[in-house]
Amino acid sequence: VSLLIEHGANVNFIGPYNNSPIIYAIKENSLPIVKILVEHGAMINHINEEFNTPIHFAVQHNALDIANYLIEKGA
């Protein structure tokens, strides 16, 4: 992910269902990837088409370490 970002990947790319990369990192329960995305400006309060935010996904996927991290970052 870091390499992609270094080469211009958009950390806030909006894909299907209005989801951004941070949502997919949360679905994989990958705190390291979430941290990289946030450090590079990922929108931690983005709302998808189902009106869910990254913190909603973290709780739904039982990724409490990610939920706590997002809260620390202002989500």
N, C-alpha and C positions, 0 to 999 in steps of 0.2 A: 504494500500500500504506500509506503514511504517513497519508493521508487516511482510509482505512478504519479504521486503528488509532485515530486521533483520534476517530472516531465510534463506537468501542466494539467493533471487530472483535476476535475472540479469536485471538491469534497461536498458540494451542495447540489450535485446533479439530481434532477428530479426524474424518477423513472415511473414504472407502472404504479397505479394507485396513489400517485403523488408521494411515493416513498423516496427518501434520500439514502445515501450510502450508510449513514449511521444506523438506520433501521435494520439494514441487512447485517451489519456487524453485531447489533444487539440480538437479532434472531439466532446468530451463531454463538452467542454468549461470549464474545471476544472483547474483554475489557481492554487489552492492549491496542486493538484496532480502533475501538471507540476513543481511546485517549489520543491516538495519532490524529484521528479525524477532528476531534475537538481542538487539539493544539493548532490545527491548520484552519480553524474557522468554521467547522461544521455547525449548522444551526441546531442547537440543542432543544429549541422550543418549536420546531417546525411541525405543522399540523398536516396530516395526510388527508386523503379524501374521506376517510372514515372518522375523521376528527380525533385521531390518536396522535400523541406526541411521542418522542423517544422514551420518555419516562413511563408512559403507558405500556409501551412494548417491553421495557425492561421488567416491569412488574408482571405482565402477562406471561413472560417467558422465564419467570422466576430467577432473573438475573439481578439479584439484590445488590451485588457489588457494583454493577453498572448503575443501578438506580441511585445508590448512595453517591457515586462519583458525579452523576449528572446533577444531583441536588447540590453537591459542593461547588459545582460550576455555575449554579444559578438557575437550573431548570425548575 
